[in-house]
Amino acid sequence: MDGTITLTEQLHHKAFAEVFKEHGVADYTFEEQITKYAGSGSKNIFAEVFKARGVAVSPEEIEKCAAKKKELYTKIVQEGEIAVVDGVKEFIKKIHDAGLRKIIATGNSNLDIVRVILQKVGLLGYFPEIISITEVPRGKPFPDVFLEAAKRMNCEPAECVVLEDSANGIQAAHAAGIRSIALETTSKAEDLRAAGATYTVKNYFQITNEILYGDK
């Protein structure tokens, strides 16, 4: 959802960076978050970033870091305005009117705040079902969350299309055998194509029926 529906990835980074600074890590950048860890889940991000910098932390401390980040992010979202990707509201209404099934498969473990965000931008009613990576064994770039999403919609992976903004998400879709449309909201087009994106677009206004439906 972050970067594909709402422009909230920067808000995630703000919360992560604040917690990292409290533990002596002051160089966690937005680019690092997007290129290496997007969609992999807070606990995994804390564990991997600390490991990469040689910072020893216990599993219990990782849990506390994830809880603190969740608290900070929730506050940021509740107190601020939420921007959406250009054309997303029109696109969602279009596929809804066409009778296409849809589901959000998010790397955010806090589904309550996901619903708050969707409510704030007027899109909650379009998504009766949302799945988090916490409901599957592995986060992105593994395909688990997208395979589970397809299963819940009673669809074969080949019948689906994933909309993503990160290389991890695109790799997950590719591993699941699902076509992908990559939005260039947080990542470069060349990085998204290298990850396996079927198409890349700058916003939803560029998604034609040919791109949406593929060869069908």
C-alpha positions, 0 to 999 in steps of 0.5 A: 500500500505504501507507495502504491496507494498512499505516499507514506513510505517517507513516513515509515522512514521517519519513524524507523530513523528515530528509533535507530538514532536512539540505538546509535544508528544515525545513517539509516537512509530512505534509499536504503529502506526502499532498495533493501528492505521495503515490504520485509517487515519492521522486525526484519528491518531492525534485525538486518540494519543492526546486523549490517552495522555490527550492533548487537541487539537481543530478540527482545530489543528487536521486539521493543524497537518494532513496537516503538516504531509502530507507536511513532508511525501511528502518531505521525499518520493520525496527526498529519495529512496523507497524500495519494499516488496520482490517479489512484482514486480514479483507477480503483473506482475504474477496476471496482466498476469493472467488477475486478477482485482486489486485495491489499497485500501489505508489508505493514504489520499494523492492519488497524493503521492501514485501515485508518489511512485508507479511511482518511483518503476515502478508499477503505470501502473498496478493500474489504480484505487486507492481508499482512506479511505477518500472516504468512511465513516470509515477507517480500521479496519472497512470494508468500503474501501474494500467493496467499492473496491470490488464494483468498481471491480464488484466483490462480497467480497467472490470473492476477496482477500486482501493483508495486513500487519497490524492487522487493515487491516486484521480486515477490510478484515475479517469484509468485508467477504474477504479472506486475505493474511497477509505480515509479513513486519511490524507486527508479524505473531501471531498478524496477525493471531489473527486479522483473517488473512487467511494466513501469509507470509514473502514475495510475493515469498511465495504466492503459487497459493493455497494461492492466489486462496484459495479453487477455 
